[in-house]
Amino acid sequence: MGADGADTRRREYQAAEERFTERAAYWFRVTTRTGPDAMADAFRQLIQGPGDPAVVRVVRPTAASRGVREAVIR
């Protein structure tokens, strides 16, 4: 695939994920947080048991990683 192909796929994925997140906001409350503490908090909430099914958490490792790697935890 090469570096150019990987960058193209990453941008396509990012665009699709952004469209999904925008549309999901019609049905869910979407929250976005960034950083290791946000990731740890989201994980803790996940293992503590059932959360609010109307909330979708988008967690990014760093602000610079927007669209590169995200964990969507619900």
N, C-alpha and C positions, 0 to 999 in steps of 0.2 A: 504494500500500500504506500509506503514511503511517508516522509514527514508531511509533504503537501496533502496527501490523501488523508492522513490522520487529522490534520488541522481542519480540513474541509468537513470531515465527519463530526468533529467536535463542535464546529460552528452549527452544523445542521441539528445536532442533538440539542445544543443550547437553545436554538430557536424553537424547536419542538417543545422542549421542557418549559420555556417561558410562555408559550401559547397554552400549554396544559395548566400551568400555575394560574394564569390570568383567568382561564375558564373555570377552574376549580373554585375560584373565589365567589362564583355565583352560588355554589352549594355548600362551601366550607369556609371557615375562618382560617385564612392562610397567614402564618407568622413566619418571618424570616429572621434568623440570627446568624451571627458569624463568630468564628473563633473556637478554640479548644474548650473553653468553659461552656459555650453554648452546646457543643457536641456532647460533652459530659452530662450536662443537665438533661438534654433530650434523651440520652441513653438511660439515665437514672429514672426518668419519668416512664420510659418504656418498660423497664423491668419491674417497676413498682406495681404495675397492673393496669387494668383498663383506664384509659384516659377518656377525654371528651371526644366522641366520634366525629364531632363537627369541627375539630381542629386539625389542620395539617401543618406540620412544622417542616420548614425548609432550612437545613443547616448547612452552612458553608464553612470549610476549614479556615479560610482567610478571605479578606475582602478582595484580594488580588485574584482569587480562584473563581470568582463569579463566572459560572457557566463552564468551568473546566471540570471540576468534580464537586458533586453535591450529594448529600445524603438526604433523602426525603423520608422522614420518619412520621408515621401516623399512629 
